Amino acid sequence: MPLLYVTDLAYPARGRRYCDEDIFLTSRLREEFALALCHPLDAQALLPAFDAVIVRNSGPVLHHQEAYDAFRAHALATGARVYNPLTGRADMAGKRYLLELTRAGYPVIPTVDDPADLHLLPQAREYAVKPQQGADSIGLVFTADPAPHLTPGGGLLVQPRVDFAYEVSFYFVDDAFQYALYAPDPARRWELEPYAATPADLAFARSFIDWNTLSHGIQRVDACRAPSGELLLVELEDLNPYLSLDLVPERVREGFVGALTASLRSFLA
C-alpha cells in the first residue's frame, strides 16, 4: 500500500536537522510500506497516486499556507487518508484551542484574544503576544503592555510570560506515551535531554491527548514547569511535530518506530 511522505528536507530549522529525522524514519518505514517522499508544495498533485499521505517535517505551513489550504481542502473533499488525520483540534487548526482550554479550566498558560478580557490574565512583568496562526515563534512579541497590540478579531493571542524552571515535551503515538525530553536551561530550548516522566506528568499530558480525540497520529505535548511547581501546557502539536529521535536511546527509538508502524497499519486497514 503506497504512502506519500511529505517533508521539506531543506527546511532550515533552528538547532535541529529535520532532514536527518525523516531520512531515518523513511528508511525504516520502507521495510513495511511502499513509500515516496515529496515537498509539501507537491503533495496535492501527487496525492491521487497514493493510498495515504503521512505529513512529517514539512516546516510551518505559514511558509506555504495557500498550498496547504488547497491540499487540506482537496483531501477532505475526496476522503483521502492523511496521517495525522485532519480532525485535529490543536495546532493543526491554529492556536485558538488555547482559548478553549483556558475557558475549560485546563492547566494551560492563561490565554485571551480580546482586549476586554485582559483583566482575566494574572499580573505579569511581561506578556507574550502571538499570532493565532503562528509557528516557530514567528510573529511573537514580548511587551509590558499588550493592550495596544490587541483588537477584537485581530488574530492575536496574549499570555502572561511565565518564569518557568524548564520546558518538557511528551511524545505520543495514538494514545500511547513513547518518551519525554526536556530543556534544563530555559534559554536553550532545543538542547534537550531524556526526562523521567512521573505518573502525575503523564496524567497531565494524557489529558490533552484525550481532549484532542485523534484516533491515530503522532502528537507532542509541550509544557513548562511553572514557579508553583505545576505543569502548564505551552502547545499541543498535532500537525507535524519534530520528534528529536536522535536524542533518545536506541531502544526508545526502536520502540517509537514499532509504534508508528503499527499505528499506520491500523490506520490503513
Secondary structure, 3 states (H helix, E strand, C coil): CCEEEECCCCCCCCCCCHHHHHHHHHHHHCCCCCEEEECHHHHHHHHHHCCEEEECCCCCHHHHHHHHHHHHHHHHHHCCEEECCCCCCCHHHCCCHHHHHHHCCCCECCCECCHHHHHHCCCCCCEEEEECCCCCCCCCEEECCCHHHCCCCCCEEEEECCCCCCEEEEEEECCEEEEEEEECCCCCCCCCEECCCCHHHHHHHHHHHHHHCCCCCEEEEEEEECCCCCEEEEEEECCCCCCCHHHCCHHHHHHHHHHHHHHHHHHHC
